[in-house]
């Protein structure tokens, strides 16, 4: 069993399925992939907790435009002008308020992989667009490739969007 944010998943070794224990059904493909990749990657990583921007991970620069398109832009579109909803969703997903730039919340995405989300509110009346950022803890490099981190960021934002729709 393993937790991803606030949900618990079971890995069925005999069938190879990843099951959402609360819903009692198979996990979405992206989540199942990330869990299996995480479990099959290295362990015994040091406890360094620096936040690392996506583009500083090995080989991530070539995917930065995709990260912007599929992670940061949707994040801005969903929460950019509504920071109250962002904070509410973050608290509901177990986020911890951080004293960093903008509205910052950190999440334990998987047991040793943490994600930091940051939002600087946009103001329509002043034509100021919102700014967003998403970073990973240093240990994430030992579990995921740059492409995997792109997927993890996308999954994080879609989970936040689904949580918003529940409100």
CORGI-V50112 format. One record per run of one state. SS is the DSSP state (@ for helix, = for strand, . for the rest). FROM is the first residue (numbers start at 1). TO is the last residue. Records with the same first field share a line. If there is no record, write none. Layout:
SS=FROM-TO / FROM-TO
This chain:
.=1-1 / 5-6 / 13-16 / 21-24 / 27-28 / 41-50 / 57-60 / 80-82 / 93-95 / 99-102 / 111-112 / 121-122 / 127-127 / 129-130 / 143-145 / 167-167
==2-4 / 7-12 / 17-20 / 25-26 / 51-53 / 96-98 / 103-110 / 113-120 / 123-123 / 128-128 / 131-137
@=29-40 / 54-56 / 61-79 / 83-92 / 124-126 / 138-142 / 146-166
